[in-house]
Amino acid sequence: QVQLVESGGGLVQPGGSLRLSCVASGSGFSINAMGWYRQIPGKQRELVAMITTDGSTNYADSVKGRFTASRTNAGNTVYLQMNSLKPDDTAVYYCYARATTTYTAQYWGQGTQVTVST
């Protein structure tokens, strides 16, 4: 099993910045990809950013140029630097990992609230 623990959410004014962190822990696993999704009540969870093990990164069009995803060399920690935040970025942000133990599975963090408001 793989556990994902997120931190870094909170309340920020429009135009401000936040940095989210997510650490993957467990035993005997290898990460294939890690990233971030977000969800607004009543809407589907949507991809924000994803980093694969070869270092390639995909972003939602709505966050390109404002958000940057990165990971540690060990590959078990992923960050999301969010700049120029807008009220539309308000959501619960979930860390995601696709990892292989004896099989490949998807894992989710518990979610962290990001609120952009005056």
C-alpha positions as CSV (number, residue, x, y, z in Angstrom):
1,Q,0.0,0.0,0.0
2,V,1.0,3.6,-0.6
3,Q,-0.1,6.5,1.5
4,L,-0.2,10.1,0.3
5,V,-0.1,13.0,2.7
6,E,-0.7,16.5,1.5
7,S,0.0,19.9,3.1
8,G,0.1,23.5,2.2
9,G,-3.5,24.5,1.5
10,G,-5.2,27.6,2.9
11,L,-6.7,30.9,2.3
12,V,-5.0,33.4,0.0
13,Q,-6.0,36.6,-1.7
14,P,-6.4,36.8,-5.5
15,G,-2.9,37.2,-7.1
16,G,-1.2,35.5,-4.2
17,S,0.7,32.2,-4.1
18,L,0.6,28.9,-2.3
19,R,2.7,25.8,-2.4
20,L,1.3,22.4,-1.9
21,S,3.4,19.3,-1.0
22,C,2.6,15.6,-1.1
23,V,4.7,12.8,0.3
24,A,4.3,9.2,-0.7
25,S,5.2,6.6,1.9
26,G,4.9,2.8,2.2
27,S,7.2,-0.1,1.4
28,G,8.2,-1.8,-1.7
29,F,6.7,0.6,-4.2
30,S,7.9,2.5,-7.2
31,I,6.2,5.7,-8.5
32,N,5.1,5.7,-12.1
33,A,3.6,9.2,-12.0
34,M,2.5,11.8,-9.4
35,G,0.5,14.9,-9.6
36,W,-2.5,16.9,-8.6
37,Y,-6.2,17.0,-9.2
38,R,-8.8,19.4,-7.9
39,Q,-12.5,19.3,-7.3
40,I,-15.3,21.8,-6.7
41,P,-18.5,20.6,-5.0
42,G,-20.9,19.3,-7.6
43,K,-18.3,19.0,-10.3
44,Q,-16.0,16.2,-11.6
45,R,-12.4,16.0,-10.3
46,E,-10.1,17.5,-12.9
47,L,-6.4,17.2,-13.6
48,V,-4.2,20.1,-12.6
49,A,-0.7,18.8,-13.2
50,M,1.0,15.4,-13.7
51,I,4.7,14.4,-13.6
52,T,5.8,11.1,-15.0
53,T,9.0,9.3,-14.1
54,D,10.8,10.6,-17.2
55,G,10.2,14.1,-16.0
56,S,7.6,15.2,-18.5
57,T,4.8,17.3,-17.1
58,N,1.3,18.0,-18.2
59,Y,-0.8,20.9,-17.1
60,A,-4.5,21.9,-17.4
61,D,-4.8,24.8,-19.8
62,S,-6.4,26.9,-17.1
63,V,-3.2,26.8,-15.0
64,K,-0.4,26.9,-17.6
65,G,2.0,29.7,-16.9
66,R,0.8,30.1,-13.3
67,F,1.3,26.7,-11.7
68,T,4.5,24.6,-11.6
69,A,4.7,21.0,-10.5
70,S,8.0,19.5,-9.4
71,R,9.3,16.5,-7.6
72,T,12.3,15.4,-5.6
73,N,15.0,13.3,-7.1
74,A,13.9,10.4,-5.0
75,G,10.6,10.8,-6.7
76,N,8.3,10.3,-3.7
77,T,7.5,13.9,-3.0
78,V,5.6,16.2,-5.4
79,Y,5.0,19.9,-5.1
80,L,2.6,22.3,-6.7
81,Q,3.7,26.0,-6.8
82,M,0.6,28.1,-7.5
83,N,1.1,31.7,-8.4
84,S,-1.2,34.4,-9.6
85,L,-4.1,32.6,-7.9
86,K,-7.6,33.4,-9.0
87,P,-11.0,32.8,-7.3
88,D,-11.7,30.1,-9.9
89,D,-8.8,28.1,-8.5
90,T,-10.7,27.6,-5.2
91,A,-11.2,23.9,-4.8
92,V,-10.1,20.8,-2.8
93,Y,-6.7,19.7,-4.2
94,Y,-5.9,16.0,-4.2
95,C,-2.5,14.5,-4.6
96,Y,-2.5,11.5,-7.0
97,A,0.1,8.7,-7.5
98,R,0.2,5.8,-9.9
99,A,2.5,3.3,-8.2
100,T,3.6,-0.3,-8.5
101,T,3.9,-2.6,-5.6
102,T,3.1,-6.2,-6.6
103,Y,0.6,-4.6,-9.0
104,T,0.0,-1.1,-10.4
105,A,-2.7,1.0,-8.8
106,Q,-3.9,4.6,-8.3
107,Y,-3.7,6.3,-4.9
108,W,-5.2,9.5,-3.6
109,G,-4.4,11.8,-0.8
110,Q,-7.1,13.1,1.6
111,G,-7.3,16.5,-0.1
112,T,-6.4,20.0,1.0
113,Q,-8.6,23.0,0.7
114,V,-7.4,26.0,-1.3
115,T,-9.5,29.1,-1.1
116,V,-8.8,32.2,-3.1
117,S,-10.8,35.1,-1.9
118,T,-10.7,38.7,-0.6
